[in-house]
Amino acid sequence: MIFPTGNKGRGAAVGLLVAAVVVVLAAFAVPAYLLHQRYDAIISDKQSLIDRYQRASANRVEQQKAIDVIKARESSRFYLRNTAPNLAGAELTDLVRPLIETNGARLTSIQPATVKDEAGFRLYSINIGFNATPANLQKTLYALETALPYLFFENVRLSATVPRGFKPAPNQEPEVAAQIEVQAYGFKDVARAPRPAGTAPSTTAQPGGLKS
């Protein structure tokens, strides 16, 4: 094989050397550049996360104040305390009855409470009947409306207890018969965790070697 001589030969050799150096540098520089880009992206993501945490930490005092306000309101007091349907129904009855009897009305009927699920809560309803003068009717309805837990009215029916044209004696007012469905909301029972399969119920040793 014949190699070029003179200036042309030296120029070709230098060109080959430069090309070899470029290839070697590229073999190291390109992976380093890609790795640098990857680390830059990771650092940017972490910095954004730190910034969000710092903003949340800066608002911690205000957020804690908002939480304290919600706790102070005691929102549970607006609902029936009992979660068992029979106990919550009895609680509603025990709440409504004295509100009627202590405001000048005469309770004439009260039906057992019914319950249905609604929007994640339980809605309890009782149908009550009572007689009252117009003034005592207003007092009774106001007492029911402002009670805690909150009470709601449905199917309100009012009717006179005297015939048309009746003229009461002086200083006496005729009574009004009221039929009202009173409602209140309660919480649902907390579901119990199922017992693991194959787990026997716990037993308690009794005197004489008996177990229950």
LUMVOKOL-967943 format. One line per 3 residues: for each residue x, y, z negated of C-alpha. Coordinates in steps of 0.001 Angstrom, whole numbers, plus 500000, padded with zeros to 6 digits. Example, Ala and Ser with C-alpha at 12.3 -4.5 7.8 and 13.67 -1.06 7.14 Angstrom:
512300:495500:492200  513670:498940:492860
//
This chain:
500000:500000:500000  501273:503467:500860  500773:506242:498222
500558:509860:499337  503672:511881:498765  504388:515542:498289
501904:518166:497153  498893:516201:498327  499932:513181:496270
500436:515233:493162  497079:516977:493648  495250:513672:493966
496935:512315:490848  495978:515394:488859  492411:515130:490113
492205:511487:489046  493620:512380:485647  491110:515182:485169
488243:512908:486205  489384:510261:483740  489579:512829:480947
486068:514121:481781  484664:510584:481709  486279:509897:478340
485030:513186:476878  481524:512563:478228  481500:509119:476656
481953:510770:473237  480236:514113:473765  476863:512923:475122
476045:510533:472210  477243:513173:469752  474980:515782:471362
471939:513459:471293  472607:512542:467664  472943:516219:466807
469607:516949:468453  467947:514137:466480  469317:515383:463178
468243:518934:464010  464652:517694:464533  464695:515760:461242
466086:518776:459368  463409:521012:460902  460623:518622:459825
461986:518370:456296  462334:522137:456048  458708:522571:457129
457661:520076:454452  459675:521944:451818  458052:525227:452883
454581:523730:452465  455461:522404:449016  456838:525783:448032
453648:527540:449165  451533:525015:447261  453699:525516:444174
453347:529283:444464  449538:528902:444455  449539:526431:441562
448437:529022:439006  445438:530113:441086  444521:526515:441845
444686:525586:438169  442442:528546:437338  439890:527325:439896
440013:523823:438401  439519:525254:434906  436488:527232:436106
434914:524083:437546  435569:522181:434325  434112:525019:432271
430887:524841:434223  430359:521244:433040  428461:520282:436154
427479:516960:434573  425051:518803:432304  422802:519404:435314
422199:515641:435646  420643:513009:433433  423235:511532:431087
422226:507881:431360  423181:505841:434409  421006:502796:433740
417672:503376:435553  415461:502396:432597  417374:504611:430156
417519:507559:432565  413779:507267:433186  413130:507286:429446
415472:510276:429085  413462:512202:431681  410198:511360:429912
411595:512407:426536  412762:515674:428090  409476:516607:429772
407030:515640:427024  408172:518170:424346  408504:520953:426933
404794:520564:427642  403593:520085:424090  405589:522971:422595
404356:525556:425089  400654:525355:424365  399708:522741:426978
397875:519465:426252  399413:516401:427863  396702:514251:429429
398703:511644:431351  402267:510579:432043  403314:507710:434269
406487:505602:434072  409446:507006:435962  410288:505792:439447
413783:505885:440919  415325:505917:444385  418806:506478:445770
419400:509817:447453  422635:511368:448752  424900:509378:446453
422763:510011:443354  419614:508577:441818  416421:510616:441986
414000:509996:439104  410354:511060:439307  407456:511069:436851
403871:512160:437437  402394:514146:434568  399027:515703:433888
398217:518409:431366  395667:521100:430616  396594:524665:429693
395311:528197:429802  396797:530332:432608  399202:531987:430157
400345:528668:428652  400569:527149:432140  403029:529877:433099
405065:529303:429931  405126:525536:430506  406223:525788:434136
408931:528296:433193  410215:525969:430458  410395:523092:432921
412105:525198:435597  414839:526435:433237  415514:523143:431455
418814:521286:431495  419324:518945:433194  417710:520571:436211
414093:519620:436906  412309:519945:440248  408593:520050:441129
406789:518151:443865  403091:517718:444675  401796:520414:442331
398002:520370:442074  396020:522848:439964  392268:522714:439413
389740:524421:437165  388287:522481:434242  385072:524522:434179
382311:524888:436805  382245:527787:439225  380790:530926:437690
381565:529849:434128  381909:532776:431711  384136:532036:428707
383470:533413:425285  385266:536625:424315  389019:536195:423661
388934:532684:425138  390444:531580:428445  389321:528570:430455
391930:525870:430923  393536:524763:434149  394202:521083:434884
397674:520484:436330  399056:517394:438067  402791:517648:438808
405542:515314:439954  408677:516231:438000  412053:515089:439361
415619:514978:438071  418886:513629:439428  421197:511156:437732
424460:509417:438452  424763:505869:439673  426249:503072:437591
430018:502655:437850  430614:499429:439757  432515:496793:437797
435518:495113:439341  434750:491517:440383  436324:488773:438304
439165:487004:440165  438208:483614:441555  439077:480713:439269
439276:482880:436156  437339:481421:433275  435393:483725:430955
437194:484627:427768  436326:482657:424655  436581:483540:421015
437447:480951:418431  434864:480524:415681  435211:478852:412278
435017:475089:412490  436671:474919:415915  433571:476171:417806
433910:478585:420714  431417:481059:422122
//
